[in-house]
């Protein structure tokens, strides 16, 4: 009976940590899309659709990389939270 409560709390802490890491990851991706180095070296015009496509591509690349760790439960949780957070954002 005791292990049920400790396992549940550990699972909830893992979900909170995963959501926090995913939100930080999305913030970093979005922050660097408008960076001076990226815009000037790639000669990207400032347009919403282009920025959204770049963000979508980066989220897809991260998702694919996390999919390589198929047996890791934490990678699966982060992958699902990443897609959920990106869909909420857009």
C-alpha positions as CSV (number, residue, x, y, z in Angstrom):
1,X,0.0,0.0,0.0
2,X,2.8,2.4,0.9
3,X,4.6,1.8,-2.4
4,X,1.5,2.9,-4.3
5,X,1.7,6.4,-2.8
6,X,5.5,6.7,-3.2
7,X,5.3,5.5,-6.8
8,X,2.5,7.8,-7.6
9,X,4.3,10.8,-6.2
10,X,7.5,9.9,-8.1
11,X,5.5,9.7,-11.3
12,X,3.8,13.1,-10.7
13,X,7.2,14.6,-10.0
14,X,8.6,13.1,-13.2
15,X,5.7,14.6,-15.2
16,X,6.2,18.1,-13.7
17,X,9.9,17.9,-14.4
18,X,9.2,16.8,-18.0
19,X,6.8,19.6,-18.6
20,X,9.3,22.1,-17.2
21,X,12.1,20.8,-19.3
22,X,9.9,20.9,-22.4
23,X,8.8,24.5,-21.8
24,X,12.4,25.5,-21.4
25,X,13.4,23.7,-24.6
26,X,10.6,25.4,-26.6
27,X,11.6,28.8,-25.2
28,X,15.2,28.2,-26.3
29,X,14.1,27.1,-29.8
30,X,11.9,30.1,-30.2
31,X,14.5,32.5,-28.8
32,X,17.2,31.4,-31.2
33,X,15.0,31.6,-34.3
34,X,15.2,35.4,-34.2
35,X,18.9,35.5,-33.2
36,X,21.2,37.7,-35.2
37,X,23.5,34.9,-36.1
38,X,20.8,32.7,-37.5
39,X,18.9,35.4,-39.4
40,X,22.1,36.8,-41.0
41,X,23.9,33.6,-41.8
42,X,20.8,32.0,-43.3
43,X,19.5,35.2,-44.8
44,X,16.0,34.5,-43.5
45,X,13.4,37.3,-43.8
46,X,11.4,38.2,-40.8
47,X,8.0,36.5,-41.5
48,X,5.6,34.7,-39.2
49,X,5.2,31.7,-41.5
50,X,8.9,31.3,-42.0
51,X,9.5,31.5,-38.2
52,X,6.7,29.0,-37.6
53,X,8.1,26.6,-40.2
54,X,11.6,26.8,-38.6
55,X,10.1,26.2,-35.1
56,X,8.1,23.3,-36.5
57,X,11.2,21.8,-38.1
58,X,13.2,22.0,-34.9
59,X,10.4,20.4,-32.8
60,X,10.2,17.6,-35.4
61,X,14.0,17.1,-35.3
62,X,14.0,16.9,-31.5
63,X,11.0,14.5,-31.6
64,X,12.8,12.3,-34.1
65,X,16.0,12.3,-31.9
66,X,14.0,11.4,-28.8
67,X,12.3,8.6,-30.8
68,X,15.7,6.9,-31.1
69,X,15.5,6.2,-27.4
70,X,12.5,4.0,-27.7
71,X,13.1,1.9,-24.6
72,X,13.6,5.0,-22.4
73,X,10.3,5.9,-20.6
74,X,11.6,9.4,-19.8
75,X,12.3,10.1,-23.5
76,X,8.8,8.9,-24.4
77,X,7.3,11.3,-21.8
78,X,9.4,14.2,-22.9
79,X,8.5,13.5,-26.6
80,X,4.8,13.4,-25.8
81,X,5.0,16.6,-23.7
82,X,7.0,18.3,-26.4
83,X,4.3,17.8,-29.0
84,X,1.5,18.7,-26.5
85,X,3.3,21.9,-25.5
86,X,4.0,22.9,-29.1
87,X,0.4,22.3,-30.1
88,X,-0.8,24.4,-27.2
89,X,1.5,27.2,-28.2
90,X,0.4,27.2,-31.9
